[in-house]
Amino acid sequence: MKVDFPSDFFANNRQKLKELVGAKLPIIITANSLLQRGIDSAYPFHQDANFWYLSGINDPEIVLVLAEDR
């Protein structure tokens, strides 16, 4: 079963995090990477749940940067 979340869901999660941290410095969060199984294959990709909760992105090797105004 696939459930689609509206973009506001993720935007609100990011806003809550910025309010909790309260710092003026950027918040940097990295996605999971692909894990190599052997020379020619990788394990199936599974996104970090915290990264997905903030971004809704299910792609490997992405960096999420949250600045005070963006």
mmJSON file of the N, C-alpha and C atoms, coordinates in Angstrom:
{"data_MODEL":{"atom_site":{
"group_PDB":["ATOM","ATOM","ATOM","ATOM","ATOM","ATOM","ATOM","ATOM","ATOM","ATOM","ATOM","ATOM","ATOM","ATOM","ATOM","ATOM","ATOM","ATOM","ATOM","ATOM","ATOM","ATOM","ATOM","ATOM","ATOM","ATOM","ATOM","ATOM","ATOM","ATOM","ATOM","ATOM","ATOM","ATOM","ATOM","ATOM","ATOM","ATOM","ATOM","ATOM","ATOM","ATOM","ATOM","ATOM","ATOM","ATOM","ATOM","ATOM","ATOM","ATOM","ATOM","ATOM","ATOM","ATOM","ATOM","ATOM","ATOM","ATOM","ATOM","ATOM","ATOM","ATOM","ATOM","ATOM","ATOM","ATOM","ATOM","ATOM","ATOM","ATOM","ATOM","ATOM","ATOM","ATOM","ATOM","ATOM","ATOM","ATOM","ATOM","ATOM","ATOM","ATOM","ATOM","ATOM","ATOM","ATOM","ATOM","ATOM","ATOM","ATOM","ATOM","ATOM","ATOM","ATOM","ATOM","ATOM","ATOM","ATOM","ATOM","ATOM","ATOM","ATOM","ATOM","ATOM","ATOM","ATOM","ATOM","ATOM","ATOM","ATOM","ATOM","ATOM","ATOM","ATOM","ATOM","ATOM","ATOM","ATOM","ATOM","ATOM","ATOM","ATOM","ATOM","ATOM","ATOM","ATOM","ATOM","ATOM","ATOM","ATOM","ATOM","ATOM","ATOM","ATOM","ATOM","ATOM","ATOM","ATOM","ATOM","ATOM","ATOM","ATOM","ATOM","ATOM","ATOM","ATOM","ATOM","ATOM","ATOM","ATOM","ATOM","ATOM","ATOM","ATOM","ATOM","ATOM","ATOM","ATOM","ATOM","ATOM","ATOM","ATOM","ATOM","ATOM","ATOM","ATOM","ATOM","ATOM","ATOM","ATOM","ATOM","ATOM","ATOM","ATOM","ATOM","ATOM","ATOM","ATOM","ATOM","ATOM","ATOM","ATOM","ATOM","ATOM","ATOM","ATOM","ATOM","ATOM","ATOM","ATOM","ATOM","ATOM","ATOM","ATOM","ATOM","ATOM","ATOM","ATOM","ATOM","ATOM","ATOM","ATOM","ATOM","ATOM","ATOM","ATOM","ATOM","ATOM","ATOM","ATOM"],
"id":[1,2,3,4,5,6,7,8,9,10,11,12,13,14,15,16,17,18,19,20,21,22,23,24,25,26,27,28,29,30,31,32,33,34,35,36,37,38,39,40,41,42,43,44,45,46,47,48,49,50,51,52,53,54,55,56,57,58,59,60,61,62,63,64,65,66,67,68,69,70,71,72,73,74,75,76,77,78,79,80,81,82,83,84,85,86,87,88,89,90,91,92,93,94,95,96,97,98,99,100,101,102,103,104,105,106,107,108,109,110,111,112,113,114,115,116,117,118,119,120,121,122,123,124,125,126,127,128,129,130,131,132,133,134,135,136,137,138,139,140,141,142,143,144,145,146,147,148,149,150,151,152,153,154,155,156,157,158,159,160,161,162,163,164,165,166,167,168,169,170,171,172,173,174,175,176,177,178,179,180,181,182,183,184,185,186,187,188,189,190,191,192,193,194,195,196,197,198,199,200,201,202,203,204,205,206,207,208,209,210],
"type_symbol":["N","C","C","N","C","C","N","C","C","N","C","C","N","C","C","N","C","C","N","C","C","N","C","C","N","C","C","N","C","C","N","C","C","N","C","C","N","C","C","N","C","C","N","C","C","N","C","C","N","C","C","N","C","C","N","C","C","N","C","C","N","C","C","N","C","C","N","C","C","N","C","C","N","C","C","N","C","C","N","C","C","N","C","C","N","C","C","N","C","C","N","C","C","N","C","C","N","C","C","N","C","C","N","C","C","N","C","C","N","C","C","N","C","C","N","C","C","N","C","C","N","C","C","N","C","C","N","C","C","N","C","C","N","C","C","N","C","C","N","C","C","N","C","C","N","C","C","N","C","C","N","C","C","N","C","C","N","C","C","N","C","C","N","C","C","N","C","C","N","C","C","N","C","C","N","C","C","N","C","C","N","C","C","N","C","C","N","C","C","N","C","C","N","C","C","N","C","C","N","C","C","N","C","C","N","C","C","N","C","C"],
"label_atom_id":["N","CA","C","N","CA","C","N","CA","C","N","CA","C","N","CA","C","N","CA","C","N","CA","C","N","CA","C","N","CA","C","N","CA","C","N","CA","C","N","CA","C","N","CA","C","N","CA","C","N","CA","C","N","CA","C","N","CA","C","N","CA","C","N","CA","C","N","CA","C","N","CA","C","N","CA","C","N","CA","C","N","CA","C","N","CA","C","N","CA","C","N","CA","C","N","CA","C","N","CA","C","N","CA","C","N","CA","C","N","CA","C","N","CA","C","N","CA","C","N","CA","C","N","CA","C","N","CA","C","N","CA","C","N","CA","C","N","CA","C","N","CA","C","N","CA","C","N","CA","C","N","CA","C","N","CA","C","N","CA","C","N","CA","C","N","CA","C","N","CA","C","N","CA","C","N","CA","C","N","CA","C","N","CA","C","N","CA","C","N","CA","C","N","CA","C","N","CA","C","N","CA","C","N","CA","C","N","CA","C","N","CA","C","N","CA","C","N","CA","C","N","CA","C","N","CA","C","N","CA","C","N","CA","C","N","CA","C","N","CA","C","N","CA","C"],
"label_alt_id":[null,null,null,null,null,null,null,null,null,null,null,null,null,null,null,null,null,null,null,null,null,null,null,null,null,null,null,null,null,null,null,null,null,null,null,null,null,null,null,null,null,null,null,null,null,null,null,null,null,null,null,null,null,null,null,null,null,null,null,null,null,null,null,null,null,null,null,null,null,null,null,null,null,null,null,null,null,null,null,null,null,null,null,null,null,null,null,null,null,null,null,null,null,null,null,null,null,null,null,null,null,null,null,null,null,null,null,null,null,null,null,null,null,null,null,null,null,null,null,null,null,null,null,null,null,null,null,null,null,null,null,null,null,null,null,null,null,null,null,null,null,null,null,null,null,null,null,null,null,null,null,null,null,null,null,null,null,null,null,null,null,null,null,null,null,null,null,null,null,null,null,null,null,null,null,null,null,null,null,null,null,null,null,null,null,null,null,null,null,null,null,null,null,null,null,null,null,null,null,null,null,null,null,null,null,null,null,null,null,null],
"label_comp_id":["MET","MET","MET","LYS","LYS","LYS","VAL","VAL","VAL","ASP","ASP","ASP","PHE","PHE","PHE","PRO","PRO","PRO","SER","SER","SER","ASP","ASP","ASP","PHE","PHE","PHE","PHE","PHE","PHE","ALA","ALA","ALA","ASN","ASN","ASN","ASN","ASN","ASN","ARG","ARG","ARG","GLN","GLN","GLN","LYS","LYS","LYS","LEU","LEU","LEU","LYS","LYS","LYS","GLU","GLU","GLU","LEU","LEU","LEU","VAL","VAL","VAL","GLY","GLY","GLY","ALA","ALA","ALA","LYS","LYS","LYS","LEU","LEU","LEU","PRO","PRO","PRO","ILE","ILE","ILE","ILE","ILE","ILE","ILE","ILE","ILE","THR","THR","THR","ALA","ALA","ALA","ASN","ASN","ASN","SER","SER","SER","LEU","LEU","LEU","LEU","LEU","LEU","GLN","GLN","GLN","ARG","ARG","ARG","GLY","GLY","GLY","ILE","ILE","ILE","ASP","ASP","ASP","SER","SER","SER","ALA","ALA","ALA","TYR","TYR","TYR","PRO","PRO","PRO","PHE","PHE","PHE","HIS","HIS","HIS","GLN","GLN","GLN","ASP","ASP","ASP","ALA","ALA","ALA","ASN","ASN","ASN","PHE","PHE","PHE","TRP","TRP","TRP","TYR","TYR","TYR","LEU","LEU","LEU","SER","SER","SER","GLY","GLY","GLY","ILE","ILE","ILE","ASN","ASN","ASN","ASP","ASP","ASP","PRO","PRO","PRO","GLU","GLU","GLU","ILE","ILE","ILE","VAL","VAL","VAL","LEU","LEU","LEU","VAL","VAL","VAL","LEU","LEU","LEU","ALA","ALA","ALA","GLU","GLU","GLU","ASP","ASP","ASP","ARG","ARG","ARG"],
"label_asym_id":["A","A","A","A","A","A","A","A","A","A","A","A","A","A","A","A","A","A","A","A","A","A","A","A","A","A","A","A","A","A","A","A","A","A","A","A","A","A","A","A","A","A","A","A","A","A","A","A","A","A","A","A","A","A","A","A","A","A","A","A","A","A","A","A","A","A","A","A","A","A","A","A","A","A","A","A","A","A","A","A","A","A","A","A","A","A","A","A","A","A","A","A","A","A","A","A","A","A","A","A","A","A","A","A","A","A","A","A","A","A","A","A","A","A","A","A","A","A","A","A","A","A","A","A","A","A","A","A","A","A","A","A","A","A","A","A","A","A","A","A","A","A","A","A","A","A","A","A","A","A","A","A","A","A","A","A","A","A","A","A","A","A","A","A","A","A","A","A","A","A","A","A","A","A","A","A","A","A","A","A","A","A","A","A","A","A","A","A","A","A","A","A","A","A","A","A","A","A","A","A","A","A","A","A","A","A","A","A","A","A"],
"label_entity_id":["1","1","1","1","1","1","1","1","1","1","1","1","1","1","1","1","1","1","1","1","1","1","1","1","1","1","1","1","1","1","1","1","1","1","1","1","1","1","1","1","1","1","1","1","1","1","1","1","1","1","1","1","1","1","1","1","1","1","1","1","1","1","1","1","1","1","1","1","1","1","1","1","1","1","1","1","1","1","1","1","1","1","1","1","1","1","1","1","1","1","1","1","1","1","1","1","1","1","1","1","1","1","1","1","1","1","1","1","1","1","1","1","1","1","1","1","1","1","1","1","1","1","1","1","1","1","1","1","1","1","1","1","1","1","1","1","1","1","1","1","1","1","1","1","1","1","1","1","1","1","1","1","1","1","1","1","1","1","1","1","1","1","1","1","1","1","1","1","1","1","1","1","1","1","1","1","1","1","1","1","1","1","1","1","1","1","1","1","1","1","1","1","1","1","1","1","1","1","1","1","1","1","1","1","1","1","1","1","1","1"],
"label_seq_id":[1,1,1,2,2,2,3,3,3,4,4,4,5,5,5,6,6,6,7,7,7,8,8,8,9,9,9,10,10,10,11,11,11,12,12,12,13,13,13,14,14,14,15,15,15,16,16,16,17,17,17,18,18,18,19,19,19,20,20,20,21,21,21,22,22,22,23,23,23,24,24,24,25,25,25,26,26,26,27,27,27,28,28,28,29,29,29,30,30,30,31,31,31,32,32,32,33,33,33,34,34,34,35,35,35,36,36,36,37,37,37,38,38,38,39,39,39,40,40,40,41,41,41,42,42,42,43,43,43,44,44,44,45,45,45,46,46,46,47,47,47,48,48,48,49,49,49,50,50,50,51,51,51,52,52,52,53,53,53,54,54,54,55,55,55,56,56,56,57,57,57,58,58,58,59,59,59,60,60,60,61,61,61,62,62,62,63,63,63,64,64,64,65,65,65,66,66,66,67,67,67,68,68,68,69,69,69,70,70,70],
"pdbx_PDB_ins_code":[null,null,null,null,null,null,null,null,null,null,null,null,null,null,null,null,null,null,null,null,null,null,null,null,null,null,null,null,null,null,null,null,null,null,null,null,null,null,null,null,null,null,null,null,null,null,null,null,null,null,null,null,null,null,null,null,null,null,null,null,null,null,null,null,null,null,null,null,null,null,null,null,null,null,null,null,null,null,null,null,null,null,null,null,null,null,null,null,null,null,null,null,null,null,null,null,null,null,null,null,null,null,null,null,null,null,null,null,null,null,null,null,null,null,null,null,null,null,null,null,null,null,null,null,null,null,null,null,null,null,null,null,null,null,null,null,null,null,null,null,null,null,null,null,null,null,null,null,null,null,null,null,null,null,null,null,null,null,null,null,null,null,null,null,null,null,null,null,null,null,null,null,null,null,null,null,null,null,null,null,null,null,null,null,null,null,null,null,null,null,null,null,null,null,null,null,null,null,null,null,null,null,null,null,null,null,null,null,null,null],
"Cartn_x":[0.835,0.0,0.884,0.67,1.442,0.591,1.163,0.466,1.234,0.549,1.176,0.928,1.984,1.89,1.986,1.221,1.336,2.656,3.137,4.412,4.369,3.176,3.048,3.441,3.206,3.574,5.067,5.88,7.338,7.813,7.197,7.556,7.283,6.155,5.839,6.834,7.249,8.245,9.571,9.991,11.237,11.111,9.958,9.748,9.795,9.18,9.212,10.645,11.448,12.842,13.596,13.424,14.121,13.704,12.438,11.976,12.565,12.658,13.231,14.708,15.441,16.878,17.123,16.388,16.474,17.781,18.678,19.973,19.888,20.776,20.845,21.77,22.434,23.312,22.487,22.969,22.224,22.222,21.175,21.046,21.335,22.274,22.673,22.393,21.61,21.222,21.483,22.116,22.444,21.53,21.257,20.491,21.425,20.832,21.643,22.299,23.37,24.062,23.74,24.113,24.003,25.099,24.764,25.746,26.115,27.396,27.898,27.848,27.263,27.192,28.404,28.774,29.917,30.473,31.353,31.972,30.942,29.941,29.003,27.554,27.302,25.919,25.857,24.709,24.483,23.288,23.222,22.05,20.866,19.643,18.481,18.551,18.203,18.292,17.121,17.439,16.437,16.833,15.931,16.211,16.175,16.992,16.948,15.584,14.907,13.547,13.496,14.504,14.513,14.676,15.525,15.711,14.413,13.775,12.517,11.437,11.368,10.368,10.489,11.706,11.926,11.838,12.086,12.193,11.182,10.814,9.966,10.73,12.046,12.897,13.392,13.264,13.683,14.817,15.75,16.91,18.177,19.185,20.425,21.319,22.2,23.314,22.886,21.889,21.422,21.698,21.96,22.19,21.075,20.436,19.388,19.994,19.921,20.446,19.284,19.047,17.994,18.632,18.432,18.932,17.807,18.138,17.155,15.987,16.267,15.218,14.798,15.43,15.083,15.068],
"Cartn_y":[-1.177,0.0,1.247,2.107,3.34,4.5,5.31,6.481,7.714,8.632,9.879,10.956,11.66,12.736,14.067,15.066,16.384,17.045,17.935,18.599,19.415,19.876,20.63,19.788,18.482,17.59,17.69,17.616,17.661,19.069,20.093,21.478,21.777,21.281,21.481,20.747,19.551,18.809,19.563,20.132,20.912,22.161,22.816,24.018,23.692,22.588,22.165,21.911,21.267,21.005,22.31,23.261,24.544,25.277,25.191,25.823,25.147,23.814,23.084,23.389,23.446,23.707,25.166,26.063,27.47,28.155,27.497,28.086,28.843,29.782,30.532,29.847,28.801,28.056,27.094,26.725,25.754,24.365,23.617,22.222,21.375,20.442,19.618,18.158,17.51,16.118,15.353,14.197,13.419,12.206,11.855,10.646,9.444,8.273,7.058,6.938,6.19,5.897,4.47,4.146,2.765,1.953,0.772,-0.116,-1.194,-1.34,-2.297,-3.711,-4.618,-6.028,-6.777,-6.485,-7.114,-6.145,-6.608,-5.735,-5.165,-5.958,-5.529,-5.379,-5.389,-5.241,-4.527,-3.917,-3.196,-3.819,-3.609,-4.026,-3.156,-3.631,-2.782,-1.517,-0.39,0.889,1.075,1.53,1.895,3.264,4.219,5.572,5.639,6.526,6.816,7.429,6.907,7.349,8.826,9.31,10.721,11.637,11.256,12.057,12.085,10.941,10.892,11.73,11.681,12.436,13.934,14.397,15.827,16.219,15.28,15.664,14.97,13.744,12.966,12.404,12.533,12.079,10.672,9.807,8.421,8.076,8.994,8.788,8.769,8.016,7.938,9.162,9.354,10.3,11.739,12.209,13.587,14.267,15.556,16.342,17.376,17.424,18.398,19.482,20.727,21.853,22.778,22.991,23.873,25.133,26.24,27.527,28.246,29.311,30.028,30.522,31.057,31.651,30.778,29.606,28.734,27.295],
"Cartn_z":[0.0,0.0,0.0,-0.97,-1.06,-0.571,0.314,0.839,0.394,-0.267,-0.692,0.355,0.716,1.675,0.933,1.341,0.7,1.08,0.238,0.506,1.792,2.188,3.448,4.651,4.584,5.68,5.963,4.915,5.08,5.439,4.848,5.165,6.638,7.152,8.576,9.471,9.069,9.854,9.911,8.786,8.764,9.634,9.579,10.385,11.88,12.278,13.683,14.141,13.297,13.65,13.838,12.92,13.035,14.307,14.684,15.922,17.149,17.133,18.264,18.443,17.351,17.422,17.793,17.168,17.522,17.174,16.513,16.182,14.865,14.698,13.451,12.439,12.857,11.962,11.116,9.949,9.138,9.774,9.485,9.911,8.674,8.783,7.647,7.984,7.121,7.332,6.038,6.154,4.953,4.824,3.569,3.266,3.337,3.374,3.308,1.932,1.892,0.635,0.218,-0.999,-1.444,-0.777,-0.312,0.3,-0.705,-0.912,-1.895,-1.339,-2.086,-1.698,-2.22,-3.426,-4.071,-5.094,-5.921,-6.913,-7.87,-8.228,-9.263,-8.803,-7.505,-7.052,-5.708,-5.465,-4.206,-3.494,-2.185,-1.429,-1.836,-1.638,-1.916,-1.054,-1.633,-0.929,0.025,1.241,2.243,2.803,2.669,3.139,4.663,5.226,6.658,6.972,7.973,8.294,8.679,9.397,9.793,8.585,7.648,6.438,5.637,5.495,4.749,5.432,6.759,7.524,7.272,7.056,6.827,5.358,4.457,3.054,2.133,2.448,1.551,0.366,0.39,-0.717,-0.42,-1.389,-1.213,-2.18,-2.364,-3.228,-2.374,-2.8,-2.018,-2.219,-1.249,-1.321,-1.597,-0.859,-0.953,0.377,0.335,1.545,1.662,2.825,3.113,3.988,3.534,4.3,4.624,5.915,6.368,6.928,6.246,6.723,7.432,8.149,8.951,8.093,6.927,6.108,4.923,4.74,3.608,4.05],
"occupancy":[1.0,1.0,1.0,1.0,1.0,1.0,1.0,1.0,1.0,1.0,1.0,1.0,1.0,1.0,1.0,1.0,1.0,1.0,1.0,1.0,1.0,1.0,1.0,1.0,1.0,1.0,1.0,1.0,1.0,1.0,1.0,1.0,1.0,1.0,1.0,1.0,1.0,1.0,1.0,1.0,1.0,1.0,1.0,1.0,1.0,1.0,1.0,1.0,1.0,1.0,1.0,1.0,1.0,1.0,1.0,1.0,1.0,1.0,1.0,1.0,1.0,1.0,1.0,1.0,1.0,1.0,1.0,1.0,1.0,1.0,1.0,1.0,1.0,1.0,1.0,1.0,1.0,1.0,1.0,1.0,1.0,1.0,1.0,1.0,1.0,1.0,1.0,1.0,1.0,1.0,1.0,1.0,1.0,1.0,1.0,1.0,1.0,1.0,1.0,1.0,1.0,1.0,1.0,1.0,1.0,1.0,1.0,1.0,1.0,1.0,1.0,1.0,1.0,1.0,1.0,1.0,1.0,1.0,1.0,1.0,1.0,1.0,1.0,1.0,1.0,1.0,1.0,1.0,1.0,1.0,1.0,1.0,1.0,1.0,1.0,1.0,1.0,1.0,1.0,1.0,1.0,1.0,1.0,1.0,1.0,1.0,1.0,1.0,1.0,1.0,1.0,1.0,1.0,1.0,1.0,1.0,1.0,1.0,1.0,1.0,1.0,1.0,1.0,1.0,1.0,1.0,1.0,1.0,1.0,1.0,1.0,1.0,1.0,1.0,1.0,1.0,1.0,1.0,1.0,1.0,1.0,1.0,1.0,1.0,1.0,1.0,1.0,1.0,1.0,1.0,1.0,1.0,1.0,1.0,1.0,1.0,1.0,1.0,1.0,1.0,1.0,1.0,1.0,1.0,1.0,1.0,1.0,1.0,1.0,1.0],
"B_iso_or_equiv":[0.0,0.0,0.0,0.0,0.0,0.0,0.0,0.0,0.0,0.0,0.0,0.0,0.0,0.0,0.0,0.0,0.0,0.0,0.0,0.0,0.0,0.0,0.0,0.0,0.0,0.0,0.0,0.0,0.0,0.0,0.0,0.0,0.0,0.0,0.0,0.0,0.0,0.0,0.0,0.0,0.0,0.0,0.0,0.0,0.0,0.0,0.0,0.0,0.0,0.0,0.0,0.0,0.0,0.0,0.0,0.0,0.0,0.0,0.0,0.0,0.0,0.0,0.0,0.0,0.0,0.0,0.0,0.0,0.0,0.0,0.0,0.0,0.0,0.0,0.0,0.0,0.0,0.0,0.0,0.0,0.0,0.0,0.0,0.0,0.0,0.0,0.0,0.0,0.0,0.0,0.0,0.0,0.0,0.0,0.0,0.0,0.0,0.0,0.0,0.0,0.0,0.0,0.0,0.0,0.0,0.0,0.0,0.0,0.0,0.0,0.0,0.0,0.0,0.0,0.0,0.0,0.0,0.0,0.0,0.0,0.0,0.0,0.0,0.0,0.0,0.0,0.0,0.0,0.0,0.0,0.0,0.0,0.0,0.0,0.0,0.0,0.0,0.0,0.0,0.0,0.0,0.0,0.0,0.0,0.0,0.0,0.0,0.0,0.0,0.0,0.0,0.0,0.0,0.0,0.0,0.0,0.0,0.0,0.0,0.0,0.0,0.0,0.0,0.0,0.0,0.0,0.0,0.0,0.0,0.0,0.0,0.0,0.0,0.0,0.0,0.0,0.0,0.0,0.0,0.0,0.0,0.0,0.0,0.0,0.0,0.0,0.0,0.0,0.0,0.0,0.0,0.0,0.0,0.0,0.0,0.0,0.0,0.0,0.0,0.0,0.0,0.0,0.0,0.0,0.0,0.0,0.0,0.0,0.0,0.0],
"pdbx_formal_charge":[null,null,null,null,null,null,null,null,null,null,null,null,null,null,null,null,null,null,null,null,null,null,null,null,null,null,null,null,null,null,null,null,null,null,null,null,null,null,null,null,null,null,null,null,null,null,null,null,null,null,null,null,null,null,null,null,null,null,null,null,null,null,null,null,null,null,null,null,null,null,null,null,null,null,null,null,null,null,null,null,null,null,null,null,null,null,null,null,null,null,null,null,null,null,null,null,null,null,null,null,null,null,null,null,null,null,null,null,null,null,null,null,null,null,null,null,null,null,null,null,null,null,null,null,null,null,null,null,null,null,null,null,null,null,null,null,null,null,null,null,null,null,null,null,null,null,null,null,null,null,null,null,null,null,null,null,null,null,null,null,null,null,null,null,null,null,null,null,null,null,null,null,null,null,null,null,null,null,null,null,null,null,null,null,null,null,null,null,null,null,null,null,null,null,null,null,null,null,null,null,null,null,null,null,null,null,null,null,null,null],
"auth_seq_id":[1,1,1,2,2,2,3,3,3,4,4,4,5,5,5,6,6,6,7,7,7,8,8,8,9,9,9,10,10,10,11,11,11,12,12,12,13,13,13,14,14,14,15,15,15,16,16,16,17,17,17,18,18,18,19,19,19,20,20,20,21,21,21,22,22,22,23,23,23,24,24,24,25,25,25,26,26,26,27,27,27,28,28,28,29,29,29,30,30,30,31,31,31,32,32,32,33,33,33,34,34,34,35,35,35,36,36,36,37,37,37,38,38,38,39,39,39,40,40,40,41,41,41,42,42,42,43,43,43,44,44,44,45,45,45,46,46,46,47,47,47,48,48,48,49,49,49,50,50,50,51,51,51,52,52,52,53,53,53,54,54,54,55,55,55,56,56,56,57,57,57,58,58,58,59,59,59,60,60,60,61,61,61,62,62,62,63,63,63,64,64,64,65,65,65,66,66,66,67,67,67,68,68,68,69,69,69,70,70,70],
"auth_comp_id":["MET","MET","MET","LYS","LYS","LYS","VAL","VAL","VAL","ASP","ASP","ASP","PHE","PHE","PHE","PRO","PRO","PRO","SER","SER","SER","ASP","ASP","ASP","PHE","PHE","PHE","PHE","PHE","PHE","ALA","ALA","ALA","ASN","ASN","ASN","ASN","ASN","ASN","ARG","ARG","ARG","GLN","GLN","GLN","LYS","LYS","LYS","LEU","LEU","LEU","LYS","LYS","LYS","GLU","GLU","GLU","LEU","LEU","LEU","VAL","VAL","VAL","GLY","GLY","GLY","ALA","ALA","ALA","LYS","LYS","LYS","LEU","LEU","LEU","PRO","PRO","PRO","ILE","ILE","ILE","ILE","ILE","ILE","ILE","ILE","ILE","THR","THR","THR","ALA","ALA","ALA","ASN","ASN","ASN","SER","SER","SER","LEU","LEU","LEU","LEU","LEU","LEU","GLN","GLN","GLN","ARG","ARG","ARG","GLY","GLY","GLY","ILE","ILE","ILE","ASP","ASP","ASP","SER","SER","SER","ALA","ALA","ALA","TYR","TYR","TYR","PRO","PRO","PRO","PHE","PHE","PHE","HIS","HIS","HIS","GLN","GLN","GLN","ASP","ASP","ASP","ALA","ALA","ALA","ASN","ASN","ASN","PHE","PHE","PHE","TRP","TRP","TRP","TYR","TYR","TYR","LEU","LEU","LEU","SER","SER","SER","GLY","GLY","GLY","ILE","ILE","ILE","ASN","ASN","ASN","ASP","ASP","ASP","PRO","PRO","PRO","GLU","GLU","GLU","ILE","ILE","ILE","VAL","VAL","VAL","LEU","LEU","LEU","VAL","VAL","VAL","LEU","LEU","LEU","ALA","ALA","ALA","GLU","GLU","GLU","ASP","ASP","ASP","ARG","ARG","ARG"],
"auth_asym_id":["A","A","A","A","A","A","A","A","A","A","A","A","A","A","A","A","A","A","A","A","A","A","A","A","A","A","A","A","A","A","A","A","A","A","A","A","A","A","A","A","A","A","A","A","A","A","A","A","A","A","A","A","A","A","A","A","A","A","A","A","A","A","A","A","A","A","A","A","A","A","A","A","A","A","A","A","A","A","A","A","A","A","A","A","A","A","A","A","A","A","A","A","A","A","A","A","A","A","A","A","A","A","A","A","A","A","A","A","A","A","A","A","A","A","A","A","A","A","A","A","A","A","A","A","A","A","A","A","A","A","A","A","A","A","A","A","A","A","A","A","A","A","A","A","A","A","A","A","A","A","A","A","A","A","A","A","A","A","A","A","A","A","A","A","A","A","A","A","A","A","A","A","A","A","A","A","A","A","A","A","A","A","A","A","A","A","A","A","A","A","A","A","A","A","A","A","A","A","A","A","A","A","A","A","A","A","A","A","A","A"],
"auth_atom_id":["N","CA","C","N","CA","C","N","CA","C","N","CA","C","N","CA","C","N","CA","C","N","CA","C","N","CA","C","N","CA","C","N","CA","C","N","CA","C","N","CA","C","N","CA","C","N","CA","C","N","CA","C","N","CA","C","N","CA","C","N","CA","C","N","CA","C","N","CA","C","N","CA","C","N","CA","C","N","CA","C","N","CA","C","N","CA","C","N","CA","C","N","CA","C","N","CA","C","N","CA","C","N","CA","C","N","CA","C","N","CA","C","N","CA","C","N","CA","C","N","CA","C","N","CA","C","N","CA","C","N","CA","C","N","CA","C","N","CA","C","N","CA","C","N","CA","C","N","CA","C","N","CA","C","N","CA","C","N","CA","C","N","CA","C","N","CA","C","N","CA","C","N","CA","C","N","CA","C","N","CA","C","N","CA","C","N","CA","C","N","CA","C","N","CA","C","N","CA","C","N","CA","C","N","CA","C","N","CA","C","N","CA","C","N","CA","C","N","CA","C","N","CA","C","N","CA","C","N","CA","C","N","CA","C","N","CA","C","N","CA","C","N","CA","C"],
"pdbx_PDB_model_num":[1,1,1,1,1,1,1,1,1,1,1,1,1,1,1,1,1,1,1,1,1,1,1,1,1,1,1,1,1,1,1,1,1,1,1,1,1,1,1,1,1,1,1,1,1,1,1,1,1,1,1,1,1,1,1,1,1,1,1,1,1,1,1,1,1,1,1,1,1,1,1,1,1,1,1,1,1,1,1,1,1,1,1,1,1,1,1,1,1,1,1,1,1,1,1,1,1,1,1,1,1,1,1,1,1,1,1,1,1,1,1,1,1,1,1,1,1,1,1,1,1,1,1,1,1,1,1,1,1,1,1,1,1,1,1,1,1,1,1,1,1,1,1,1,1,1,1,1,1,1,1,1,1,1,1,1,1,1,1,1,1,1,1,1,1,1,1,1,1,1,1,1,1,1,1,1,1,1,1,1,1,1,1,1,1,1,1,1,1,1,1,1,1,1,1,1,1,1,1,1,1,1,1,1,1,1,1,1,1,1]
}}}
